[in-house]
Amino acid sequence: MSRAPKTAIEDRPEPDRVTGAPHPRETTSLIGHHAAEQTFLDAYRAGKLHHGWMITGPLGLGKATLAWKIARFLLATPQSNGTILAAPAPETLDISPDHPVSHRLAALSEPRLFLLRRSWDDTARKLRSMITVDDLRKMKTYFSLSAADGGHRVAIIDAVDEMNVAAANALLKLLEEPPPNVTLLLVSHQPFRLLPTIRSRCRELRLSPLSADDMATALALTGDAPENPLPLAELSGGSVGEAIRIMNLDGMKLYASLITLFATLPRLDRSRALALADLGAGRGNEEKFDLILMLIDLFLARLARAGTLGYCPTEAAKGEAELIARLSPHPQAARQWADLAQGLATRARRGRAVNLDPAALLMDMVLKIDETAGLLAQR
């Protein structure tokens, strides 16, 4: 039996790339995270550069872009020799896109950088679901070799959350006994899931959600600036990566459809509900299905938050504020919606685990929401 041909490297998907957006190594501008940049730069200028830096925050905020910016800076900035002829201390992390290091990083040909991410499985012809201990061993072997020019070396791990247990333990040993003249940049979307000993051996650079204005600026760099960034900022949680996903999948219209549907509660418009459920059904609609689940969960969270705090968030779709005020007018209702959100999230995980029909799962969720709205209306 002949083996299937291996997938060419250029044809393999990159696990750290957001569909429809430039790869972080190709993005030279970082919007809205000046404080994190300055923290790293201050440590560098003071000669207190830690060997491990963990860049944290929700998915899509620009953590990987910052990691590549730091790597570009470290590899392109000459190390001080301590003499009066030494170059002045840098005032910024910015490195020209025309610098040779910038070109080599963009082409993934920089010999002083090791990029650790989920690897390709040629047998299964897909990306592995986790970073394995074998991947970590390759990085340790890389560090055991002397640098080509004796200079600084950098490793980017994107994302450290995706390591299996054996890989995490191997990384911990590396952090405990770091190689000389090496900086490890760990991208983490959920640092609370990591070993406390890994977190304690790194300095943290925590990124916050972008404002609507900063998001509009960041999206403009990708060529996808919305006319009104406020609704998109609300739905994406200030995450550029999530905003791009929402726009690529027409998520703003999807959320508007959800609001129109839920406006019929507690007398659910079943024809609209069936039409929504059908959007997530069928082969090739997996991403849209995931997005609808996220938008439903987000709507329930906004209901719970509004009822608890006593005021509605900025509208993400026309009529949303009036709907939220009607469905969640007080803290008791808010608790009902919060409990429902938790229960539906559990049902969704179980349904996906047993490959439940997506349309049936979505319809079931909408009916549960309608049921809860009916119970609250009777009180």
DRENDO-1510 file (C-alpha; in Angstrom, 1 decimal, always signed):
<recs>
REC; n; res; u; v; w
REC; 1; MET; +0.0; +0.0; +0.0 .
REC; 2; SER; +1.4; +3.4; -1.0 .
REC; 3; ARG; +1.5; +6.1; +1.6 .
REC; 4; ALA; -0.3; +9.4; +1.1 .
REC; 5; PRO; +2.0; +12.2; +0.0 .
REC; 6; LYS; +3.2; +14.5; +2.7 .
REC; 7; THR; +1.6; +17.9; +2.9 .
REC; 8; ALA; +4.0; +20.6; +1.8 .
REC; 9; ILE; +5.1; +23.0; +4.5 .
REC; 10; GLU; +3.6; +26.0; +2.6 .
REC; 11; ASP; +0.2; +24.2; +2.4 .
REC; 12; ARG; -0.1; +23.5; +6.1 .
REC; 13; PRO; -2.3; +25.8; +8.2 .
REC; 14; GLU; -0.6; +27.9; +10.8 .
REC; 15; PRO; -2.1; +27.3; +14.3 .
REC; 16; ASP; -1.2; +30.8; +15.4 .
REC; 17; ARG; -2.8; +32.7; +12.5 .
REC; 18; VAL; -6.3; +34.2; +12.6 .
REC; 19; THR; -8.2; +33.6; +9.3 .
REC; 20; GLY; -8.4; +36.8; +7.3 .
REC; 21; ALA; -5.7; +38.6; +9.3 .
REC; 22; PRO; -1.9; +39.0; +8.8 .
REC; 23; HIS; +0.2; +36.7; +10.9 .
REC; 24; PRO; +1.6; +38.4; +14.1 .
REC; 25; ARG; +5.1; +38.2; +12.7 .
REC; 26; GLU; +3.9; +40.3; +9.7 .
REC; 27; THR; +2.3; +42.9; +12.0 .
REC; 28; THR; +4.8; +45.6; +13.0 .
REC; 29; SER; +2.3; +48.0; +14.7 .
REC; 30; LEU; +0.8; +47.1; +18.1 .
REC; 31; ILE; -2.2; +49.3; +19.1 .
REC; 32; GLY; -3.3; +50.0; +22.7 .
REC; 33; HIS; -0.7; +48.2; +24.7 .
REC; 34; HIS; +1.9; +50.9; +25.4 .
REC; 35; ALA; +2.1; +50.0; +29.1 .
REC; 36; ALA; +3.1; +46.4; +28.5 .
REC; 37; GLU; +5.7; +47.6; +25.9 .
REC; 38; GLN; +7.1; +50.1; +28.3 .
REC; 39; THR; +7.3; +47.6; +31.2 .
REC; 40; PHE; +9.5; +45.3; +29.0 .
REC; 41; LEU; +11.6; +48.2; +27.7 .
REC; 42; ASP; +12.2; +49.5; +31.2 .
REC; 43; ALA; +13.5; +46.1; +32.3 .
REC; 44; TYR; +15.8; +45.9; +29.3 .
REC; 45; ARG; +17.2; +49.4; +29.9 .
REC; 46; ALA; +17.8; +48.6; +33.6 .
REC; 47; GLY; +19.7; +45.5; +32.7 .
REC; 48; LYS; +17.1; +43.3; +34.5 .
REC; 49; LEU; +15.8; +41.3; +31.6 .
REC; 50; HIS; +14.1; +38.2; +33.0 .
REC; 51; HIS; +14.6; +34.9; +31.1 .
REC; 52; GLY; +10.9; +34.2; +31.0 .
REC; 53; TRP; +8.0; +36.5; +30.1 .
REC; 54; MET; +4.4; +35.4; +30.0 .
REC; 55; ILE; +2.1; +37.6; +27.9 .
REC; 56; THR; -1.5; +37.1; +29.0 .
REC; 57; GLY; -5.0; +38.2; +28.2 .
REC; 58; PRO; -8.0; +37.0; +26.3 .
REC; 59; LEU; -7.6; +35.5; +22.8 .
REC; 60; GLY; -7.1; +38.0; +20.0 .
REC; 61; LEU; -5.8; +41.0; +21.9 .
REC; 62; GLY; -2.4; +41.1; +20.3 .
REC; 63; LYS; -0.3; +39.0; +22.6 .
REC; 64; ALA; +1.4; +37.2; +19.8 .
REC; 65; THR; +2.0; +40.5; +18.0 .
REC; 66; LEU; +3.7; +41.8; +21.1 .
REC; 67; ALA; +5.8; +38.6; +21.4 .
REC; 68; TRP; +7.1; +39.0; +17.8 .
REC; 69; LYS; +7.7; +42.7; +18.4 .
REC; 70; ILE; +9.8; +41.9; +21.5 .
REC; 71; ALA; +11.7; +39.1; +19.6 .
REC; 72; ARG; +12.4; +41.5; +16.7 .
REC; 73; PHE; +13.7; +44.1; +19.2 .
REC; 74; LEU; +16.0; +41.7; +21.1 .
REC; 75; LEU; +17.5; +40.1; +17.9 .
REC; 76; ALA; +18.0; +43.5; +16.1 .
REC; 77; THR; +19.3; +45.6; +19.0 .
REC; 78; PRO; +23.0; +45.4; +19.6 .
REC; 79; GLN; +24.0; +44.3; +23.1 .
REC; 80; SER; +25.8; +47.0; +25.1 .
REC; 81; ASN; +29.5; +46.4; +25.6 .
REC; 82; GLY; +29.6; +48.7; +28.6 .
REC; 83; THR; +32.0; +51.2; +27.1 .
REC; 84; ILE; +31.6; +54.9; +26.4 .
REC; 85; LEU; +31.2; +54.0; +22.7 .
REC; 86; ALA; +28.2; +51.8; +23.4 .
REC; 87; ALA; +25.0; +52.7; +21.5 .
REC; 88; PRO; +22.5; +54.8; +23.5 .
REC; 89; ALA; +19.7; +52.9; +25.3 .
REC; 90; PRO; +16.7; +52.3; +23.0 .
REC; 91; GLU; +13.7; +54.5; +23.5 .
REC; 92; THR; +11.2; +52.1; +21.9 .
REC; 93; LEU; +10.7; +48.5; +20.9 .
REC; 94; ASP; +10.1; +49.5; +17.3 .
REC; 95; ILE; +12.4; +48.0; +14.6 .
REC; 96; SER; +12.2; +49.0; +11.0 .
REC; 97; PRO; +10.4; +46.5; +8.7 .
REC; 98; ASP; +13.4; +46.9; +6.4 .
REC; 99; HIS; +15.9; +45.6; +9.0 .
REC; 100; PRO; +17.4; +42.3; +8.0 .
REC; 101; VAL; +16.1; +40.7; +11.2 .
REC; 102; SER; +12.6; +41.8; +10.3 .
REC; 103; HIS; +12.9; +40.1; +6.9 .
REC; 104; ARG; +14.3; +36.9; +8.4 .
REC; 105; LEU; +11.5; +36.7; +11.0 .
REC; 106; ALA; +8.8; +37.3; +8.4 .
REC; 107; ALA; +10.3; +34.4; +6.4 .
REC; 108; LEU; +10.8; +32.2; +9.5 .
REC; 109; SER; +14.5; +32.0; +8.6 .
REC; 110; GLU; +16.0; +33.7; +11.6 .
REC; 111; PRO; +18.5; +31.2; +13.1 .
REC; 112; ARG; +18.4; +32.8; +16.6 .
REC; 113; LEU; +14.6; +32.3; +17.0 .
REC; 114; PHE; +12.7; +29.1; +17.9 .
REC; 115; LEU; +9.0; +29.1; +17.3 .
REC; 116; LEU; +7.1; +26.5; +19.3 .
REC; 117; ARG; +3.5; +25.9; +18.4 .
REC; 118; ARG; +1.3; +22.9; +17.6 .
REC; 119; SER; +3.0; +20.8; +15.0 .
REC; 120; TRP; +1.8; +19.1; +11.9 .
REC; 121; ASP; +0.8; +15.4; +11.9 .
REC; 122; ASP; +1.6; +14.0; +8.5 .
REC; 123; THR; -0.1; +10.7; +9.3 .
REC; 124; ALA; -3.4; +12.3; +10.2 .
REC; 125; ARG; -2.8; +15.2; +7.8 .
REC; 126; LYS; -3.8; +17.8; +10.3 .
REC; 127; LEU; -2.4; +19.9; +13.1 .
REC; 128; ARG; -1.9; +18.2; +16.4 .
REC; 129; SER; -4.3; +19.2; +19.2 .
REC; 130; MET; -1.6; +19.8; +21.7 .
REC; 131; ILE; +2.1; +20.8; +21.9 .
REC; 132; THR; +3.9; +17.6; +22.9 .
REC; 133; VAL; +6.9; +16.8; +24.9 .
REC; 134; ASP; +8.8; +15.9; +21.7 .
REC; 135; ASP; +8.2; +19.5; +20.5 .
REC; 136; LEU; +9.8; +20.7; +23.8 .
REC; 137; ARG; +12.7; +18.4; +23.3 .
REC; 138; LYS; +13.4; +20.0; +19.9 .
REC; 139; MET; +13.5; +23.4; +21.6 .
REC; 140; LYS; +15.9; +22.2; +24.3 .
REC; 141; THR; +18.1; +20.7; +21.6 .
REC; 142; TYR; +18.1; +24.1; +19.8 .
REC; 143; PHE; +19.2; +25.8; +23.0 .
REC; 144; SER; +22.0; +23.3; +23.6 .
REC; 145; LEU; +23.6; +24.5; +20.3 .
REC; 146; SER; +25.7; +27.6; +20.4 .
REC; 147; ALA; +24.1; +30.7; +18.7 .
REC; 148; ALA; +25.5; +31.4; +15.2 .
REC; 149; ASP; +26.9; +34.7; +16.3 .
REC; 150; GLY; +27.1; +34.2; +20.0 .
REC; 151; GLY; +24.3; +36.7; +20.5 .
REC; 152; HIS; +20.9; +36.7; +22.1 .
REC; 153; ARG; +18.4; +33.9; +21.3 .
REC; 154; VAL; +14.6; +34.0; +21.6 .
REC; 155; ALA; +11.9; +31.4; +21.8 .
REC; 156; ILE; +8.2; +32.1; +21.3 .
REC; 157; ILE; +5.7; +29.6; +22.6 .
REC; 158; ASP; +2.2; +30.2; +21.1 .
REC; 159; ALA; +0.3; +29.2; +23.0 .
REC; 160; VAL; +1.6; +27.7; +26.2 .
REC; 161; ASP; -1.9; +26.7; +27.2 .
REC; 162; GLU; -1.9; +24.1; +24.4 .
REC; 163; MET; +0.9; +22.0; +26.0 .
REC; 164; ASN; +0.1; +18.5; +27.3 .
REC; 165; VAL; +1.2; +17.6; +30.8 .
REC; 166; ALA; +4.6; +16.1; +29.8 .
REC; 167; ALA; +5.4; +19.2; +27.8 .
REC; 168; ALA; +4.5; +21.5; +30.6 .
REC; 169; ASN; +6.7; +19.6; +33.0 .
REC; 170; ALA; +9.6; +19.8; +30.5 .
REC; 171; LEU; +9.0; +23.6; +30.1 .
REC; 172; LEU; +9.1; +24.0; +33.9 .
REC; 173; LYS; +12.6; +22.3; +34.0 .
REC; 174; LEU; +13.8; +24.7; +31.3 .
REC; 175; LEU; +12.5; +27.7; +33.3 .
REC; 176; GLU; +14.2; +26.4; +36.5 .
REC; 177; GLU; +17.5; +26.1; +34.7 .
REC; 178; PRO; +17.3; +28.6; +31.8 .
REC; 179; PRO; +20.0; +28.5; +29.1 .
REC; 180; PRO; +22.3; +31.6; +29.1 .
REC; 181; ASN; +21.4; +34.6; +26.9 .
REC; 182; VAL; +18.0; +33.2; +26.1 .
REC; 183; THR; +14.6; +34.9; +26.5 .
REC; 184; LEU; +11.4; +32.8; +26.5 .
REC; 185; LEU; +8.2; +34.5; +25.4 .
REC; 186; LEU; +5.1; +32.6; +26.5 .
REC; 187; VAL; +1.8; +33.5; +25.0 .
REC; 188; SER; -1.1; +32.5; +27.3 .
REC; 189; HIS; -4.8; +33.0; +26.8 .
REC; 190; GLN; -5.8; +31.2; +30.1 .
REC; 191; PRO; -2.8; +31.5; +32.5 .
REC; 192; PHE; -5.0; +30.2; +35.4 .
REC; 193; ARG; -4.9; +26.7; +33.8 .
REC; 194; LEU; -1.1; +26.6; +33.8 .
REC; 195; LEU; +1.1; +25.1; +36.5 .
REC; 196; PRO; +1.5; +27.7; +39.3 .
REC; 197; THR; +5.3; +26.9; +39.2 .
REC; 198; ILE; +5.4; +27.9; +35.6 .
REC; 199; ARG; +3.6; +31.2; +36.2 .
REC; 200; SER; +5.9; +32.0; +39.2 .
REC; 201; ARG; +9.0; +31.7; +37.1 .
REC; 202; CYS; +7.9; +34.2; +34.6 .
REC; 203; ARG; +7.3; +38.0; +34.6 .
REC; 204; GLU; +3.8; +38.8; +33.4 .
REC; 205; LEU; +2.8; +41.3; +30.7 .
REC; 206; ARG; -1.0; +41.4; +31.0 .
REC; 207; LEU; -2.9; +42.9; +28.0 .
REC; 208; SER; -6.3; +44.5; +28.5 .
REC; 209; PRO; -9.2; +44.7; +26.0 .
REC; 210; LEU; -9.0; +47.4; +23.4 .
REC; 211; SER; -11.3; +50.5; +23.5 .
REC; 212; ALA; -13.6; +51.0; +20.5 .
REC; 213; ASP; -11.2; +53.6; +19.1 .
REC; 214; ASP; -8.1; +51.5; +19.5 .
REC; 215; MET; -10.0; +48.5; +17.9 .
REC; 216; ALA; -11.0; +50.7; +14.9 .
REC; 217; THR; -7.3; +51.7; +14.5 .
REC; 218; ALA; -6.1; +48.1; +14.7 .
REC; 219; LEU; -8.7; +46.8; +12.3 .
REC; 220; ALA; -7.8; +49.6; +9.8 .
REC; 221; LEU; -4.3; +48.1; +9.7 .
REC; 222; THR; -5.9; +44.9; +8.4 .
REC; 223; GLY; -8.1; +46.7; +5.9 .
REC; 224; ASP; -11.3; +45.9; +7.7 .
REC; 225; ALA; -12.3; +49.0; +9.7 .
REC; 226; PRO; -16.0; +49.1; +10.5 .
REC; 227; GLU; -18.0; +52.3; +10.1 .
REC; 228; ASN; -19.2; +52.1; +13.8 .
REC; 229; PRO; -16.7; +50.2; +16.0 .
REC; 230; LEU; -18.8; +50.3; +19.2 .
REC; 231; PRO; -21.1; +47.3; +18.5 .
REC; 232; LEU; -18.2; +45.2; +17.3 .
REC; 233; ALA; -16.1; +46.2; +20.4 .
REC; 234; GLU; -19.0; +45.1; +22.5 .
REC; 235; LEU; -19.4; +41.7; +20.9 .
REC; 236; SER; -15.7; +41.0; +20.6 .
REC; 237; GLY; -14.8; +42.0; +24.1 .
REC; 238; GLY; -12.1; +44.4; +22.8 .
REC; 239; SER; -10.3; +41.5; +21.0 .
REC; 240; VAL; -9.1; +42.3; +17.5 .
REC; 241; GLY; -8.8; +38.6; +16.7 .
REC; 242; GLU; -12.4; +37.9; +17.8 .
REC; 243; ALA; -13.6; +41.0; +15.9 .
REC; 244; ILE; -12.0; +39.7; +12.7 .
REC; 245; ARG; -13.7; +36.3; +13.2 .
REC; 246; ILE; -17.1; +38.0; +13.8 .
REC; 247; MET; -16.7; +40.1; +10.6 .
REC; 248; ASN; -15.6; +37.2; +8.5 .
REC; 249; LEU; -18.6; +35.1; +9.5 .
REC; 250; ASP; -21.1; +38.0; +9.3 .
REC; 251; GLY; -21.5; +37.9; +13.0 .
REC; 252; MET; -23.0; +41.4; +13.4 .
REC; 253; LYS; -26.0; +40.3; +11.2 .
REC; 254; LEU; -26.2; +37.1; +13.1 .
REC; 255; TYR; -26.4; +38.9; +16.4 .
REC; 256; ALA; -29.1; +41.3; +15.0 .
REC; 257; SER; -31.0; +38.2; +14.0 .
REC; 258; LEU; -30.7; +36.8; +17.5 .
REC; 259; ILE; -32.1; +40.0; +19.0 .
REC; 260; THR; -35.0; +40.0; +16.5 .
REC; 261; LEU; -35.7; +36.4; +17.5 .
REC; 262; PHE; -35.5; +36.9; +21.2 .
REC; 263; ALA; -37.7; +40.0; +20.9 .
REC; 264; THR; -40.6; +37.5; +20.4 .
REC; 265; LEU; -40.0; +35.9; +23.9 .
REC; 266; PRO; -41.8; +34.5; +25.7 .
REC; 267; ARG; -43.9; +33.7; +22.6 .
REC; 268; LEU; -41.1; +32.3; +20.5 .
REC; 269; ASP; -41.3; +32.8; +16.8 .
REC; 270; ARG; -40.6; +29.1; +15.9 .
REC; 271; SER; -40.1; +29.8; +12.2 .
REC; 272; ARG; -37.3; +32.3; +13.0 .
REC; 273; ALA; -35.9; +29.9; +15.5 .
REC; 274; LEU; -35.7; +27.0; +13.0 .
REC; 275; ALA; -34.1; +29.4; +10.4 .
REC; 276; LEU; -31.4; +30.3; +13.0 .
REC; 277; ALA; -30.8; +26.6; +13.8 .
REC; 278; ASP; -30.4; +25.7; +10.2 .
REC; 279; LEU; -27.6; +28.3; +9.8 .
REC; 280; GLY; -25.3; +26.2; +12.0 .
REC; 281; ALA; -26.2; +22.9; +10.4 .
REC; 282; GLY; -24.5; +21.0; +7.7 .
REC; 283; ARG; -20.9; +20.3; +6.7 .
REC; 284; GLY; -18.8; +23.4; +6.3 .
REC; 285; ASN; -20.8; +25.5; +8.8 .
REC; 286; GLU; -18.8; +24.5; +11.8 .
REC; 287; GLU; -17.4; +27.9; +12.3 .
REC; 288; LYS; -20.8; +29.6; +12.0 .
REC; 289; PHE; -22.2; +27.1; +14.5 .
REC; 290; ASP; -19.4; +27.9; +17.0 .
REC; 291; LEU; -20.1; +31.6; +16.5 .
REC; 292; ILE; -23.8; +31.2; +17.1 .
REC; 293; LEU; -23.1; +29.4; +20.4 .
REC; 294; MET; -20.8; +32.2; +21.4 .
REC; 295; LEU; -23.3; +34.9; +20.6 .
REC; 296; ILE; -26.1; +33.1; +22.5 .
REC; 297; ASP; -23.8; +32.8; +25.5 .
REC; 298; LEU; -22.8; +36.4; +25.2 .
REC; 299; PHE; -26.4; +37.6; +25.1 .
REC; 300; LEU; -27.2; +35.6; +28.2 .
REC; 301; ALA; -24.2; +37.1; +30.0 .
REC; 302; ARG; -25.3; +40.6; +29.0 .
REC; 303; LEU; -28.8; +39.8; +30.4 .
REC; 304; ALA; -27.3; +38.7; +33.7 .
REC; 305; ARG; -24.9; +41.6; +34.0 .
REC; 306; ALA; -27.6; +44.2; +33.2 .
REC; 307; GLY; -30.1; +42.8; +35.7 .
REC; 308; THR; -27.4; +42.7; +38.4 .
REC; 309; LEU; -25.9; +46.2; +37.8 .
REC; 310; GLY; -29.2; +47.8; +37.0 .
REC; 311; TYR; -28.3; +49.3; +33.6 .
REC; 312; CYS; -28.0; +48.1; +30.0 .
REC; 313; PRO; -24.7; +47.8; +28.2 .
REC; 314; THR; -24.0; +49.7; +25.0 .
REC; 315; GLU; -26.2; +48.3; +22.3 .
REC; 316; ALA; -24.6; +45.8; +20.0 .
REC; 317; ALA; -27.8; +45.6; +17.8 .
REC; 318; LYS; -30.8; +47.7; +17.3 .
REC; 319; GLY; -33.5; +47.1; +19.9 .
REC; 320; GLU; -31.1; +45.2; +22.2 .
REC; 321; ALA; -31.3; +47.7; +25.1 .
REC; 322; GLU; -35.1; +47.6; +25.2 .
REC; 323; LEU; -35.1; +43.8; +25.1 .
REC; 324; ILE; -32.5; +43.4; +27.9 .
REC; 325; ALA; -34.5; +45.8; +30.1 .
REC; 326; ARG; -37.6; +43.8; +29.6 .
REC; 327; LEU; -36.1; +40.3; +30.1 .
REC; 328; SER; -33.8; +41.2; +33.0 .
REC; 329; PRO; -35.3; +44.0; +35.0 .
REC; 330; HIS; -33.9; +43.0; +38.4 .
REC; 331; PRO; -31.2; +40.9; +40.2 .
REC; 332; GLN; -33.6; +37.9; +40.6 .
REC; 333; ALA; -34.0; +37.6; +36.9 .
REC; 334; ALA; -30.3; +38.1; +36.4 .
REC; 335; ARG; -29.6; +35.1; +38.5 .
REC; 336; GLN; -32.0; +33.0; +36.4 .
REC; 337; TRP; -30.2; +34.0; +33.2 .
REC; 338; ALA; -26.8; +33.4; +34.7 .
REC; 339; ASP; -27.9; +29.9; +35.8 .
REC; 340; LEU; -29.3; +29.2; +32.4 .
REC; 341; ALA; -26.1; +30.3; +30.7 .
REC; 342; GLN; -24.1; +27.9; +32.8 .
REC; 343; GLY; -26.5; +25.1; +32.1 .
REC; 344; LEU; -26.6; +25.7; +28.4 .
REC; 345; ALA; -22.8; +25.8; +28.2 .
REC; 346; THR; -22.7; +22.4; +29.8 .
REC; 347; ARG; -25.4; +21.0; +27.5 .
REC; 348; ALA; -23.5; +22.4; +24.5 .
REC; 349; ARG; -20.2; +20.7; +25.5 .
REC; 350; ARG; -22.0; +17.4; +26.0 .
REC; 351; GLY; -23.9; +17.7; +22.8 .
REC; 352; ARG; -20.7; +18.4; +20.8 .
REC; 353; ALA; -18.9; +15.5; +22.6 .
REC; 354; VAL; -21.5; +13.0; +21.3 .
REC; 355; ASN; -21.8; +14.7; +17.9 .
REC; 356; LEU; -25.4; +15.9; +18.4 .
REC; 357; ASP; -27.0; +17.4; +15.4 .
REC; 358; PRO; -26.0; +21.2; +15.5 .
REC; 359; ALA; -29.5; +22.3; +14.4 .
REC; 360; ALA; -31.1; +20.2; +17.1 .
REC; 361; LEU; -28.7; +21.5; +19.7 .
REC; 362; LEU; -29.4; +25.1; +18.8 .
REC; 363; MET; -33.1; +24.6; +18.7 .
REC; 364; ASP; -33.0; +23.0; +22.2 .
REC; 365; MET; -31.0; +26.0; +23.5 .
REC; 366; VAL; -33.5; +28.5; +22.1 .
REC; 367; LEU; -36.4; +26.6; +23.6 .
REC; 368; LYS; -34.8; +26.7; +27.0 .
REC; 369; ILE; -34.3; +30.4; +26.7 .
REC; 370; ASP; -38.0; +30.8; +25.7 .
REC; 371; GLU; -39.0; +28.6; +28.7 .
REC; 372; THR; -37.0; +30.8; +31.1 .
REC; 373; ALA; -38.5; +34.0; +29.7 .
REC; 374; GLY; -42.0; +32.5; +30.2 .
REC; 375; LEU; -41.3; +31.6; +33.8 .
REC; 376; LEU; -40.0; +35.1; +34.5 .
REC; 377; ALA; -43.0; +36.7; +32.8 .
REC; 378; GLN; -45.3; +34.9; +35.2 .
REC; 379; ARG; -43.7; +36.4; +38.3 .
</recs>
